[in-house]
Amino acid sequence: MRITRRRTLSAYCLALSVDWGLGFTPSAPPSVSPSYTSFDDIGRSSRHPKATTKLDTASVLTLDDDVSFRSVASPSLSLDLKDPKVGVLLLNLGGPETGEDVEGFLYNLFADPDIIRLPPLLAPLQSLVALLISKRRAPKSREAYDSIGGGSPILQYTRAQGDLMTKSLKDRYGIDAKTYIGMRYWYPFTEEALAKIREDDINALVILPLYPQFSISTSGSSLRVLQEEFAKKSELYGPQKMFHTVIPSWYDRPGYVKSVANLIQQELDSFTPEELKEGTSAEQPIPRHVLFSAHGVPASYIEAGDPYKAQIEDCVERIKVLLPSEEDGVKVHLSFQSRVGPVEWLRPYTDDVLPSLGEQGVKNLVVVPISFVSEHIETLEEIDIEYRELALESGITNWRRSPALNTDPTFIDDMADMVADALSEPSQTITEACVANNVGNLELEPVSNQLEISSAGVGGVGFDDNLAYSSKMRKGK
């Protein structure tokens, strides 16, 4: 798909505030919400009760000719896998592939109680609220996707990552594995992936969310879907039928850290002697700057125990170690993008940091989309167009953007390493991963009389209204 880059803003992880005049406190979400493929499903929708899943014992899978499922916590539990069939389930957000998909994608998104938190008495209105919001926001979102060729490239990148990872597993470990893609809000849905996994008689499954840093609203939301499916169909997914393990986060893996650092270094090396001279002054003695722009989440998520912020900060510090130091002429900054609505988000905001860097005399800047592993609407439009324009207007004349990891060979090999490690180390079940990362504990405070809508991993939901409006004003529209 040919990608044309132009202006729009959307939220990979946004918190909208829509005034419904209801004046109530959003409640904690249930364990999962259903996915909807069309508006015809509205009549069949209902809010699922919270699933209860017994914690499975940690186990180790040995990939020999005669594979033995061994429980670490309970050695008496064992399952001999005479014919090991390894599967890797890649979890991601999903996105509309055409303009016609946009409204349905938004409907599925807002039908998720993780996105719109209604109190129990109003739970039957979930589908109606989702329908109203998706219709209202669809034109703006469709414009966003039209600007990058008509649809999201996230599925193409995810397929490519899966294919190359499978090859790396075979070439470097001798592991024959099949890769499955489970998207949260658009095709192929997680439920479709599970159906294919069953058809292929997979009995050793590695679950890999394509979010390096764990957030209740991204990895957590996808894992809740799996948690409910596994609880409802324990005869299909129970430990006596299928070994499974989750890799909940992987921001600290040396291979991942190195791959990001390598891409940044390439951009740092691209500054010319003239640009380096332009970027050095009495006001600003450091000629090159790196801005990690992570997708934000509402501050209330962190207060409720979401590990995302701490993992982002740790991740940046690990990458920073591999980059030139300030003494070598490189300074690192961190900011958070894509905030929407009146609620407090993680600070500092990217659209505040860029003007500040300009005031400090920064001329040479590399922007790094740290929480994204593939190009999509937030990188292609929000960063490449909106933030680039803001940077230039702020006096940052030499702009660079480090690409997302996409199919970077170092990253692909590290994906394969993750899977191989997961198969040989004590497992972490879906429920254990959710409990360890506070999934299900999130409660949001009311914002005056407004209903807070929190959307995690929502590409193309809409513009960041404040920044988009400012851009129009700068252009005289």
C-alpha positions as a Markdown table, in Angstrom:
| # | Residue | x | y | z |
|---|---|---|---|---|
| 1 | Met | 0.0 | 0.0 | 0.0 |
| 2 | Arg | 1.3 | 3.4 | -0.9 |
| 3 | Ile | 1.5 | 5.6 | 2.1 |
| 4 | Thr | 1.0 | 9.4 | 1.6 |
| 5 | Arg | 2.0 | 11.4 | 4.7 |
| 6 | Arg | -0.1 | 14.4 | 5.6 |
| 7 | Arg | -1.7 | 16.0 | 8.6 |
| 8 | Thr | -4.0 | 14.5 | 11.2 |
| 9 | Leu | -3.8 | 13.4 | 14.8 |
| 10 | Ser | -5.3 | 10.3 | 16.3 |
| 11 | Ala | -4.8 | 8.4 | 19.5 |
| 12 | Tyr | -3.1 | 5.1 | 20.1 |
| 13 | Cys | -3.9 | 5.6 | 23.7 |
| 14 | Leu | -6.4 | 8.4 | 24.2 |
| 15 | Ala | -8.8 | 9.6 | 26.9 |
| 16 | Leu | -11.7 | 11.5 | 25.5 |
| 17 | Ser | -14.3 | 13.2 | 27.8 |
| 18 | Val | -17.8 | 13.1 | 26.3 |
| 19 | Asp | -20.4 | 15.1 | 28.2 |
| 20 | Trp | -23.5 | 12.9 | 28.5 |
| 21 | Gly | -25.0 | 14.8 | 31.4 |
| 22 | Leu | -25.2 | 11.6 | 33.4 |
| 23 | Gly | -23.1 | 12.7 | 36.4 |
| 24 | Phe | -21.9 | 9.3 | 37.6 |
| 25 | Thr | -18.7 | 7.6 | 38.5 |
| 26 | Pro | -17.2 | 5.2 | 36.0 |
| 27 | Ser | -17.0 | 1.8 | 37.4 |
| 28 | Ala | -14.3 | -0.9 | 37.1 |
| 29 | Pro | -14.5 | -2.9 | 33.9 |
| 30 | Pro | -15.5 | -6.5 | 33.6 |
| 31 | Ser | -12.8 | -8.9 | 32.4 |
| 32 | Val | -13.4 | -8.6 | 28.7 |
| 33 | Ser | -15.8 | -7.2 | 26.1 |
| 34 | Pro | -17.0 | -8.9 | 23.0 |
| 35 | Ser | -15.8 | -7.8 | 19.5 |
| 36 | Tyr | -18.4 | -6.8 | 16.9 |
| 37 | Thr | -18.0 | -7.2 | 13.2 |
| 38 | Ser | -21.1 | -5.2 | 12.2 |
| 39 | Phe | -23.9 | -3.2 | 13.7 |
| 40 | Asp | -26.2 | -6.2 | 13.3 |
| 41 | Asp | -24.5 | -7.6 | 16.3 |
| 42 | Ile | -25.9 | -4.8 | 18.6 |
| 43 | Gly | -29.0 | -6.7 | 19.6 |
| 44 | Arg | -26.8 | -9.7 | 20.7 |
| 45 | Ser | -24.4 | -7.7 | 22.7 |
| 46 | Ser | -24.2 | -7.8 | 26.5 |
| 47 | Arg | -21.7 | -7.0 | 29.1 |
| 48 | His | -19.9 | -10.1 | 30.1 |
| 49 | Pro | -19.6 | -10.9 | 33.8 |
| 50 | Lys | -16.1 | -10.9 | 35.1 |
| 51 | Ala | -14.4 | -14.2 | 34.4 |
| 52 | Thr | -12.8 | -16.1 | 37.2 |
| 53 | Thr | -9.9 | -18.3 | 36.2 |
| 54 | Lys | -7.9 | -20.4 | 38.6 |
| 55 | Leu | -4.2 | -19.7 | 38.6 |
| 56 | Asp | -2.4 | -22.4 | 36.6 |
| 57 | Thr | 0.9 | -23.7 | 37.9 |
| 58 | Ala | 4.0 | -22.5 | 36.2 |
| 59 | Ser | 5.5 | -25.0 | 33.8 |
| 60 | Val | 8.4 | -25.7 | 31.5 |
| 61 | Leu | 8.1 | -27.1 | 28.0 |
| 62 | Thr | 11.1 | -29.0 | 26.7 |
| 63 | Leu | 11.1 | -29.1 | 22.9 |
| 64 | Asp | 12.5 | -32.6 | 22.3 |
| 65 | Asp | 11.2 | -35.3 | 20.1 |
| 66 | Asp | 9.1 | -36.5 | 23.1 |
| 67 | Val | 8.1 | -33.2 | 24.8 |
| 68 | Ser | 7.3 | -33.3 | 28.5 |
| 69 | Phe | 5.1 | -30.6 | 30.1 |
| 70 | Arg | 6.5 | -30.2 | 33.6 |
| 71 | Ser | 4.9 | -28.2 | 36.3 |
| 72 | Val | 7.4 | -26.3 | 38.5 |
| 73 | Ala | 4.9 | -25.6 | 41.2 |
| 74 | Ser | 3.4 | -29.1 | 41.1 |
| 75 | Pro | 5.8 | -31.8 | 39.8 |
| 76 | Ser | 3.0 | -34.3 | 39.8 |
| 77 | Leu | 1.2 | -32.5 | 37.0 |
| 78 | Ser | 2.6 | -33.6 | 33.7 |
| 79 | Leu | 1.5 | -33.9 | 30.1 |
| 80 | Asp | 3.6 | -35.7 | 27.5 |
| 81 | Leu | 3.5 | -34.0 | 24.1 |
| 82 | Lys | 4.5 | -36.8 | 21.7 |
| 83 | Asp | 3.9 | -34.5 | 18.7 |
| 84 | Pro | 4.7 | -30.9 | 19.8 |
| 85 | Lys | 2.9 | -28.3 | 17.6 |
| 86 | Val | 4.2 | -24.9 | 18.5 |
| 87 | Gly | 2.1 | -21.7 | 17.8 |
| 88 | Val | 2.9 | -18.1 | 18.4 |
| 89 | Leu | -0.1 | -15.7 | 18.9 |
| 90 | Leu | 0.8 | -12.1 | 18.1 |
| 91 | Leu | -1.6 | -9.6 | 19.7 |
| 92 | Asn | -2.0 | -6.2 | 18.4 |
| 93 | Leu | -4.6 | -3.4 | 18.1 |
| 94 | Gly | -5.7 | -3.8 | 14.5 |
| 95 | Gly | -7.0 | -1.1 | 12.3 |
| 96 | Pro | -9.3 | -0.4 | 9.4 |
| 97 | Glu | -7.9 | -1.5 | 6.0 |
| 98 | Thr | -10.2 | 0.7 | 4.0 |
| 99 | Gly | -12.3 | 3.8 | 4.5 |
| 100 | Glu | -15.4 | 1.6 | 4.7 |
| 101 | Asp | -14.0 | -0.3 | 7.7 |
| 102 | Val | -13.6 | 2.8 | 9.8 |
| 103 | Glu | -17.0 | 3.0 | 11.4 |
| 104 | Gly | -17.1 | -0.7 | 12.2 |
| 105 | Phe | -13.7 | -0.5 | 13.7 |
| 106 | Leu | -14.7 | 2.4 | 15.9 |
| 107 | Tyr | -17.9 | 0.6 | 17.0 |
| 108 | Asn | -15.8 | -2.5 | 18.1 |
| 109 | Leu | -13.5 | -0.1 | 19.9 |
| 110 | Phe | -16.1 | 1.8 | 21.9 |
| 111 | Ala | -18.1 | -1.4 | 22.6 |
| 112 | Asp | -15.2 | -2.4 | 24.8 |
| 113 | Pro | -15.8 | -1.5 | 28.5 |
| 114 | Asp | -12.1 | -0.7 | 28.7 |
| 115 | Ile | -12.8 | 2.2 | 26.3 |
| 116 | Ile | -16.1 | 3.4 | 27.8 |
| 117 | Arg | -16.7 | 2.6 | 31.4 |
| 118 | Leu | -20.4 | 2.5 | 32.2 |
| 119 | Pro | -21.7 | 1.7 | 35.7 |
| 120 | Pro | -23.5 | -1.7 | 35.9 |
| 121 | Leu | -27.0 | -0.2 | 35.8 |
| 122 | Leu | -26.2 | 1.4 | 32.4 |
| 123 | Ala | -24.3 | -1.5 | 31.0 |
| 124 | Pro | -27.2 | -2.4 | 28.6 |
| 125 | Leu | -26.5 | 1.0 | 26.9 |
| 126 | Gln | -22.9 | 0.0 | 26.0 |
| 127 | Ser | -23.8 | -0.8 | 22.4 |
| 128 | Leu | -25.9 | 2.2 | 21.9 |
| 129 | Val | -23.2 | 4.5 | 23.2 |
| 130 | Ala | -20.7 | 2.8 | 21.0 |
| 131 | Leu | -22.9 | 3.3 | 17.9 |
| 132 | Leu | -23.4 | 7.0 | 18.7 |
| 133 | Ile | -19.7 | 7.7 | 19.2 |
| 134 | Ser | -18.5 | 5.7 | 16.2 |
| 135 | Lys | -20.9 | 7.5 | 13.9 |
| 136 | Arg | -19.9 | 10.9 | 15.3 |
| 137 | Arg | -16.2 | 10.3 | 15.0 |
| 138 | Ala | -16.1 | 8.2 | 11.8 |
| 139 | Pro | -15.8 | 11.2 | 9.3 |
| 140 | Lys | -12.8 | 12.6 | 11.2 |
| 141 | Ser | -11.1 | 9.2 | 11.5 |
| 142 | Arg | -11.8 | 8.4 | 7.9 |
| 143 | Glu | -10.1 | 11.6 | 6.9 |
| 144 | Ala | -7.1 | 10.5 | 8.9 |
| 145 | Tyr | -6.9 | 7.1 | 7.2 |
| 146 | Asp | -7.5 | 8.6 | 3.8 |
| 147 | Ser | -4.4 | 10.7 | 4.3 |
| 148 | Ile | -2.2 | 7.6 | 4.6 |
| 149 | Gly | -3.6 | 5.7 | 1.7 |
| 150 | Gly | -7.0 | 4.8 | 2.9 |
| 151 | Gly | -6.3 | 2.3 | 5.7 |
| 152 | Ser | -3.9 | 1.3 | 8.4 |
| 153 | Pro | -0.7 | -0.6 | 7.5 |
| 154 | Ile | -0.6 | -2.3 | 10.9 |
| 155 | Leu | -1.8 | -5.7 | 9.6 |
| 156 | Gln | 0.7 | -5.8 | 6.8 |
| 157 | Tyr | 3.6 | -5.1 | 9.2 |
| 158 | Thr | 2.4 | -7.6 | 11.7 |
| 159 | Arg | 2.1 | -10.3 | 9.1 |
| 160 | Ala | 5.6 | -9.5 | 7.9 |
| 161 | Gln | 7.0 | -9.6 | 11.4 |
| 162 | Gly | 5.3 | -12.9 | 12.1 |
| 163 | Asp | 6.6 | -14.5 | 8.8 |
| 164 | Leu | 10.2 | -13.4 | 9.4 |
| 165 | Met | 10.1 | -14.4 | 13.1 |
| 166 | Thr | 8.9 | -17.9 | 12.1 |
| 167 | Lys | 11.8 | -18.2 | 9.6 |
| 168 | Ser | 14.3 | -17.0 | 12.3 |
| 169 | Leu | 12.9 | -19.6 | 14.7 |
| 170 | Lys | 13.5 | -22.3 | 12.2 |
| 171 | Asp | 16.9 | -21.2 | 10.9 |
| 172 | Arg | 18.4 | -20.4 | 14.3 |
| 173 | Tyr | 16.6 | -22.8 | 16.7 |
| 174 | Gly | 15.2 | -25.6 | 14.5 |
| 175 | Ile | 11.8 | -24.8 | 15.9 |
| 176 | Asp | 8.9 | -25.3 | 13.5 |
| 177 | Ala | 6.2 | -22.8 | 14.6 |
| 178 | Lys | 3.0 | -21.4 | 13.1 |
| 179 | Thr | 2.2 | -17.7 | 13.7 |
| 180 | Tyr | -1.3 | -16.4 | 14.3 |
| 181 | Ile | -2.4 | -12.8 | 14.5 |
| 182 | Gly | -5.1 | -11.7 | 17.0 |
| 183 | Met | -6.2 | -8.1 | 16.6 |
| 184 | Arg | -8.3 | -6.4 | 19.3 |
| 185 | Tyr | -10.7 | -4.3 | 17.3 |
| 186 | Trp | -10.6 | -5.4 | 13.6 |
| 187 | Tyr | -9.9 | -8.4 | 11.5 |
| 188 | Pro | -8.4 | -10.9 | 12.1 |
| 189 | Phe | -9.9 | -10.8 | 15.6 |
| 190 | Thr | -8.4 | -12.7 | 18.5 |
| 191 | Glu | -11.3 | -15.2 | 18.4 |
| 192 | Glu | -10.5 | -16.0 | 14.8 |
| 193 | Ala | -6.9 | -16.7 | 15.6 |
| 194 | Leu | -8.0 | -19.0 | 18.4 |
| 195 | Ala | -10.2 | -20.9 | 16.0 |
| 196 | Lys | -7.3 | -21.5 | 13.7 |
| 197 | Ile | -5.1 | -22.5 | 16.6 |
| 198 | Arg | -7.6 | -25.2 | 17.4 |
| 199 | Glu | -7.9 | -26.3 | 13.8 |
| 200 | Asp | -4.1 | -26.8 | 13.7 |
| 201 | Asp | -4.1 | -28.8 | 16.9 |
| 202 | Ile | -1.5 | -26.4 | 18.5 |
| 203 | Asn | -0.5 | -27.8 | 21.9 |
| 204 | Ala | 2.3 | -25.4 | 22.8 |
| 205 | Leu | 1.2 | -21.7 | 22.5 |
| 206 | Val | 3.4 | -18.6 | 23.1 |
| 207 | Ile | 1.3 | -15.4 | 23.5 |
| 208 | Leu | 3.3 | -12.3 | 22.5 |
| 209 | Pro | 1.6 | -8.9 | 22.7 |
| 210 | Leu | 3.3 | -6.5 | 20.3 |
| 211 | Tyr | 3.5 | -3.8 | 22.9 |
| 212 | Pro | 7.0 | -3.6 | 24.4 |
| 213 | Gln | 5.8 | -1.9 | 27.6 |
| 214 | Phe | 2.8 | -3.3 | 29.4 |
| 215 | Ser | -0.3 | -1.2 | 29.9 |
| 216 | Ile | -3.6 | -2.2 | 31.4 |
| 217 | Ser | -5.2 | -0.6 | 28.4 |
| 218 | Thr | -3.2 | -2.3 | 25.6 |
| 219 | Ser | -1.7 | -5.7 | 26.5 |
| 220 | Gly | -4.1 | -6.0 | 29.4 |
| 221 | Ser | -7.2 | -5.5 | 27.2 |
| 222 | Ser | -6.1 | -8.2 | 24.7 |
| 223 | Leu | -5.2 | -10.6 | 27.5 |
| 224 | Arg | -8.6 | -10.2 | 29.0 |
| 225 | Val | -10.2 | -11.4 | 25.8 |
| 226 | Leu | -8.0 | -14.5 | 26.0 |
| 227 | Gln | -8.7 | -14.9 | 29.7 |
| 228 | Glu | -12.4 | -15.1 | 29.1 |
| 229 | Glu | -12.1 | -17.5 | 26.2 |
| 230 | Phe | -9.8 | -19.8 | 28.1 |
| 231 | Ala | -12.1 | -19.8 | 31.1 |
| 232 | Lys | -15.2 | -20.5 | 29.0 |
| 233 | Lys | -13.5 | -23.3 | 27.1 |
| 234 | Ser | -11.2 | -24.9 | 29.6 |
| 235 | Glu | -11.7 | -28.3 | 27.9 |
| 236 | Leu | -9.9 | -26.8 | 24.8 |
| 237 | Tyr | -7.3 | -24.6 | 26.5 |
| 238 | Gly | -6.7 | -26.2 | 29.9 |
| 239 | Pro | -3.2 | -27.3 | 30.9 |
| 240 | Gln | -4.0 | -30.9 | 30.0 |
| 241 | Lys | -4.9 | -29.9 | 26.5 |
| 242 | Met | -2.5 | -27.1 | 25.6 |
| 243 | Phe | 0.6 | -25.6 | 27.2 |
| 244 | His | 0.5 | -21.8 | 27.0 |
| 245 | Thr | 2.7 | -19.0 | 28.3 |
| 246 | Val | 2.6 | -15.2 | 28.0 |
| 247 | Ile | 5.3 | -12.7 | 27.4 |
| 248 | Pro | 3.6 | -9.7 | 29.0 |
| 249 | Ser | 6.3 | -7.1 | 28.4 |
| 250 | Trp | 9.8 | -7.1 | 26.8 |
| 251 | Tyr | 11.0 | -3.5 | 26.8 |
| 252 | Asp | 14.1 | -4.5 | 28.7 |
| 253 | Arg | 15.4 | -7.2 | 26.4 |
| 254 | Pro | 18.9 | -6.5 | 25.1 |
| 255 | Gly | 17.9 | -7.3 | 21.5 |
| 256 | Tyr | 15.0 | -4.9 | 21.5 |
| 257 | Val | 17.0 | -2.2 | 23.2 |
| 258 | Lys | 19.9 | -2.6 | 20.7 |
| 259 | Ser | 17.6 | -2.6 | 17.7 |
| 260 | Val | 16.0 | 0.7 | 18.8 |
| 261 | Ala | 19.4 | 2.2 | 19.6 |
| 262 | Asn | 20.8 | 1.2 | 16.2 |
| 263 | Leu | 18.0 | 3.0 | 14.3 |
| 264 | Ile | 18.5 | 6.1 | 16.4 |
| 265 | Gln | 22.2 | 6.0 | 15.8 |
| 266 | Gln | 21.7 | 5.9 | 12.1 |
| 267 | Glu | 19.6 | 9.1 | 12.3 |
| 268 | Leu | 22.2 | 10.8 | 14.6 |
| 269 | Asp | 24.9 | 10.0 | 12.1 |
| 270 | Ser | 23.0 | 11.6 | 9.3 |
| 271 | Phe | 23.5 | 15.1 | 10.5 |
| 272 | Thr | 25.9 | 16.9 | 8.3 |
| 273 | Pro | 28.9 | 19.0 | 9.5 |
| 274 | Glu | 27.0 | 22.1 | 8.5 |
| 275 | Glu | 24.0 | 21.0 | 10.6 |
| 276 | Leu | 26.2 | 20.2 | 13.6 |
| 277 | Lys | 27.8 | 23.6 | 13.4 |
| 278 | Glu | 24.3 | 25.2 | 13.1 |
| 279 | Gly | 23.2 | 23.3 | 16.2 |
| 280 | Thr | 26.1 | 24.4 | 18.4 |
| 281 | Ser | 26.0 | 27.8 | 20.1 |
| 282 | Ala | 26.7 | 29.5 | 23.4 |
| 283 | Glu | 23.0 | 29.1 | 24.1 |
| 284 | Gln | 23.0 | 25.4 | 23.2 |
| 285 | Pro | 26.4 | 23.7 | 23.4 |
| 286 | Ile | 25.0 | 20.2 | 22.7 |
| 287 | Pro | 24.6 | 19.9 | 18.9 |
| 288 | Arg | 22.3 | 16.8 | 18.7 |
| 289 | His | 19.2 | 15.9 | 20.6 |
| 290 | Val | 17.0 | 12.8 | 20.9 |
| 291 | Leu | 13.3 | 13.0 | 21.9 |
| 292 | Phe | 11.6 | 9.8 | 22.8 |
| 293 | Ser | 7.9 | 10.4 | 22.2 |
| 294 | Ala | 5.9 | 7.7 | 24.0 |
| 295 | His | 2.2 | 7.3 | 23.6 |
| 296 | Gly | 0.5 | 8.7 | 26.7 |
| 297 | Val | -2.1 | 7.3 | 29.0 |
| 298 | Pro | -4.3 | 9.2 | 31.5 |
| 299 | Ala | -2.5 | 9.8 | 34.8 |
| 300 | Ser | -5.3 | 7.9 | 36.6 |
| 301 | Tyr | -4.1 | 4.7 | 35.0 |
| 302 | Ile | -0.7 | 5.0 | 36.6 |
| 303 | Glu | -2.2 | 5.9 | 40.0 |
| 304 | Ala | -4.3 | 2.7 | 39.7 |
| 305 | Gly | -1.1 | 0.6 | 39.3 |
| 306 | Asp | -0.5 | 0.5 | 35.5 |
| 307 | Pro | 3.2 | -0.2 | 35.1 |
| 308 | Tyr | 3.4 | 1.6 | 31.8 |
| 309 | Lys | 5.1 | 4.8 | 32.9 |
| 310 | Ala | 7.8 | 3.1 | 34.9 |
| 311 | Gln | 8.6 | 0.7 | 32.0 |
| 312 | Ile | 8.8 | 3.5 | 29.5 |
| 313 | Glu | 11.3 | 5.4 | 31.7 |
| 314 | Asp | 13.4 | 2.3 | 32.3 |
| 315 | Cys | 13.3 | 1.5 | 28.6 |
| 316 | Val | 14.6 | 4.9 | 27.6 |
| 317 | Glu | 17.4 | 4.7 | 30.2 |
| 318 | Arg | 18.5 | 1.4 | 28.8 |
| 319 | Ile | 18.6 | 2.7 | 25.2 |
| 320 | Lys | 20.3 | 5.9 | 26.4 |
| 321 | Val | 23.3 | 3.8 | 27.6 |
| 322 | Leu | 23.9 | 2.7 | 24.1 |
| 323 | Leu | 23.8 | 6.2 | 22.6 |
| 324 | Pro | 26.5 | 8.9 | 22.7 |
| 325 | Ser | 26.6 | 10.8 | 26.0 |
| 326 | Glu | 26.1 | 14.5 | 26.5 |
| 327 | Glu | 29.9 | 14.8 | 26.6 |
| 328 | Asp | 29.8 | 13.2 | 23.1 |
| 329 | Gly | 27.3 | 15.8 | 21.9 |
| 330 | Val | 23.9 | 14.0 | 22.3 |
| 331 | Lys | 21.2 | 14.8 | 24.9 |
| 332 | Val | 18.1 | 12.7 | 25.5 |
| 333 | His | 14.6 | 13.8 | 26.3 |
| 334 | Leu | 11.3 | 12.0 | 27.0 |
| 335 | Ser | 7.7 | 13.2 | 26.4 |
| 336 | Phe | 4.3 | 11.7 | 25.9 |
| 337 | Gln | 2.0 | 12.3 | 22.9 |
| 338 | Ser | -1.6 | 11.9 | 21.8 |
| 339 | Arg | -3.4 | 13.3 | 24.8 |
| 340 | Val | -7.1 | 14.1 | 24.2 |
| 341 | Gly | -9.7 | 15.7 | 26.4 |
| 342 | Pro | -9.6 | 17.6 | 29.7 |
| 343 | Val | -8.2 | 14.8 | 31.9 |
| 344 | Glu | -4.6 | 14.8 | 33.1 |
| 345 | Trp | -2.2 | 12.7 | 31.0 |
| 346 | Leu | 1.4 | 11.7 | 31.5 |
| 347 | Arg | 3.7 | 14.7 | 31.3 |
| 348 | Pro | 5.6 | 16.3 | 29.8 |
| 349 | Tyr | 3.5 | 16.5 | 26.6 |
| 350 | Thr | 5.3 | 16.3 | 23.3 |
| 351 | Asp | 3.6 | 19.4 | 22.0 |
| 352 | Asp | 4.9 | 21.3 | 25.0 |
| 353 | Val | 8.5 | 19.9 | 24.8 |
| 354 | Leu | 9.0 | 20.8 | 21.1 |
| 355 | Pro | 8.6 | 24.6 | 21.6 |
| 356 | Ser | 10.6 | 24.4 | 24.7 |
| 357 | Leu | 13.5 | 22.8 | 22.9 |
| 358 | Gly | 13.3 | 25.4 | 20.2 |
| 359 | Glu | 13.5 | 28.1 | 22.9 |
| 360 | Gln | 16.7 | 26.4 | 24.1 |
| 361 | Gly | 18.3 | 26.8 | 20.7 |
| 362 | Val | 18.0 | 23.1 | 19.7 |
| 363 | Lys | 18.4 | 22.8 | 15.9 |
| 364 | Asn | 19.1 | 19.1 | 15.3 |
| 365 | Leu | 16.5 | 16.7 | 16.7 |
| 366 | Val | 15.8 | 12.9 | 16.3 |
| 367 | Val | 12.3 | 11.9 | 17.4 |
| 368 | Val | 11.8 | 8.3 | 18.4 |
| 369 | Pro | 8.3 | 6.7 | 18.6 |
| 370 | Ile | 9.3 | 4.5 | 21.5 |
| 371 | Ser | 6.0 | 2.7 | 22.2 |
| 372 | Phe | 5.4 | 1.6 | 18.6 |
| 373 | Val | 6.9 | -1.4 | 16.8 |
| 374 | Ser | 5.4 | -0.7 | 13.4 |
| 375 | Glu | 4.4 | 2.3 | 11.4 |
| 376 | His | 0.8 | 3.4 | 11.7 |
| 377 | Ile | -1.3 | 6.5 | 11.9 |
| 378 | Glu | 0.4 | 7.9 | 15.0 |
| 379 | Thr | 3.8 | 7.7 | 13.5 |
| 380 | Leu | 2.9 | 8.6 | 9.9 |
| 381 | Glu | 0.7 | 11.6 | 10.7 |
| 382 | Glu | 0.9 | 12.7 | 14.3 |
| 383 | Ile | 4.7 | 12.6 | 14.5 |
| 384 | Asp | 5.7 | 13.0 | 10.9 |
| 385 | Ile | 3.3 | 15.8 | 10.1 |
| 386 | Glu | 1.9 | 17.6 | 13.1 |
| 387 | Tyr | 4.9 | 17.4 | 15.4 |
| 388 | Arg | 7.4 | 18.0 | 12.6 |
| 389 | Glu | 5.5 | 21.2 | 11.6 |
| 390 | Leu | 5.4 | 22.3 | 15.2 |
| 391 | Ala | 9.2 | 21.7 | 15.6 |
| 392 | Leu | 10.0 | 23.7 | 12.4 |
| 393 | Glu | 7.8 | 26.6 | 13.6 |
| 394 | Ser | 9.7 | 26.4 | 17.0 |
| 395 | Gly | 13.1 | 26.8 | 15.2 |
| 396 | Ile | 14.2 | 23.2 | 15.1 |
| 397 | Thr | 15.4 | 23.3 | 11.6 |
| 398 | Asn | 16.9 | 19.9 | 11.1 |
| 399 | Trp | 14.3 | 17.2 | 11.9 |
| 400 | Arg | 14.8 | 13.5 | 11.8 |
| 401 | Arg | 12.5 | 10.7 | 12.8 |
| 402 | Ser | 13.7 | 7.3 | 13.8 |
| 403 | Pro | 11.6 | 4.6 | 12.0 |
| 404 | Ala | 9.5 | 2.1 | 13.9 |
| 405 | Leu | 11.1 | -1.3 | 14.3 |
| 406 | Asn | 9.0 | -2.8 | 11.5 |
| 407 | Thr | 11.1 | -5.7 | 10.1 |
| 408 | Asp | 14.5 | -4.6 | 11.4 |
| 409 | Pro | 16.6 | -7.8 | 11.4 |
| 410 | Thr | 17.9 | -7.3 | 15.0 |
| 411 | Phe | 14.3 | -6.9 | 16.2 |
| 412 | Ile | 13.0 | -9.9 | 14.3 |
| 413 | Asp | 15.8 | -12.1 | 15.7 |
| 414 | Asp | 14.9 | -10.9 | 19.2 |
| 415 | Met | 11.3 | -11.8 | 18.6 |
| 416 | Ala | 12.4 | -15.3 | 17.8 |
| 417 | Asp | 14.7 | -15.3 | 20.9 |
| 418 | Met | 11.7 | -14.3 | 23.0 |
| 419 | Val | 9.7 | -17.3 | 21.8 |
| 420 | Ala | 12.5 | -19.7 | 22.2 |
| 421 | Asp | 13.1 | -18.4 | 25.7 |
| 422 | Ala | 9.5 | -18.6 | 26.6 |
| 423 | Leu | 9.3 | -22.3 | 25.6 |
| 424 | Ser | 12.3 | -23.2 | 27.8 |
| 425 | Glu | 11.6 | -21.1 | 30.9 |
| 426 | Pro | 8.9 | -21.4 | 33.6 |
| 427 | Ser | 5.6 | -20.3 | 32.0 |
| 428 | Gln | 3.4 | -17.4 | 32.9 |
| 429 | Thr | -0.3 | -18.0 | 32.4 |
| 430 | Ile | -2.7 | -15.4 | 31.1 |
| 431 | Thr | -4.2 | -15.0 | 34.6 |
| 432 | Glu | -0.9 | -14.7 | 36.2 |
| 433 | Ala | 0.2 | -12.0 | 33.7 |
| 434 | Cys | -3.0 | -10.1 | 34.4 |
| 435 | Val | -2.6 | -10.3 | 38.2 |
| 436 | Ala | 1.0 | -9.4 | 38.1 |
| 437 | Asn | 0.3 | -6.2 | 36.1 |
| 438 | Asn | -2.8 | -5.1 | 38.0 |
| 439 | Val | -5.2 | -5.8 | 35.2 |
| 440 | Gly | -8.8 | -5.4 | 36.4 |
| 441 | Asn | -7.8 | -3.1 | 39.2 |
| 442 | Leu | -8.3 | 0.1 | 37.2 |
| 443 | Glu | -10.8 | 2.6 | 38.6 |
| 444 | Leu | -11.1 | 6.1 | 37.3 |
| 445 | Glu | -12.3 | 9.2 | 39.1 |
| 446 | Pro | -15.1 | 11.2 | 37.6 |
| 447 | Val | -14.2 | 14.3 | 35.7 |
| 448 | Ser | -16.9 | 16.9 | 36.7 |
| 449 | Asn | -20.1 | 15.7 | 35.0 |
| 450 | Gln | -18.3 | 14.0 | 32.2 |
| 451 | Leu | -18.0 | 10.4 | 31.2 |
| 452 | Glu | -14.4 | 9.5 | 30.7 |
| 453 | Ile | -13.6 | 7.4 | 27.7 |
| 454 | Ser | -10.2 | 5.8 | 27.8 |
| 455 | Ser | -8.9 | 4.3 | 24.6 |
| 456 | Ala | -5.7 | 2.3 | 24.6 |
| 457 | Gly | -4.1 | 1.6 | 21.3 |
| 458 | Val | -6.6 | 3.4 | 19.2 |
| 459 | Gly | -5.2 | 4.4 | 15.9 |
| 460 | Gly | -7.3 | 6.8 | 13.9 |
| 461 | Val | -10.0 | 7.5 | 16.5 |
| 462 | Gly | -9.7 | 11.2 | 15.9 |
| 463 | Phe | -7.5 | 14.2 | 16.0 |
| 464 | Asp | -5.9 | 15.6 | 19.1 |
| 465 | Asp | -8.4 | 18.4 | 19.0 |
| 466 | Asn | -6.2 | 21.1 | 20.6 |
| 467 | Leu | -3.2 | 20.5 | 18.4 |
| 468 | Ala | -5.2 | 20.0 | 15.3 |
| 469 | Tyr | -7.0 | 23.3 | 15.9 |
| 470 | Ser | -3.8 | 25.1 | 16.5 |
| 471 | Ser | -2.4 | 23.8 | 13.3 |
| 472 | Lys | -5.5 | 25.1 | 11.4 |
| 473 | Met | -5.1 | 28.5 | 13.0 |
| 474 | Arg | -1.4 | 28.6 | 12.0 |
| 475 | Lys | -2.4 | 27.8 | 8.5 |
| 476 | Gly | -5.1 | 30.5 | 8.5 |
| 477 | Lys | -8.0 | 28.0 | 8.1 |
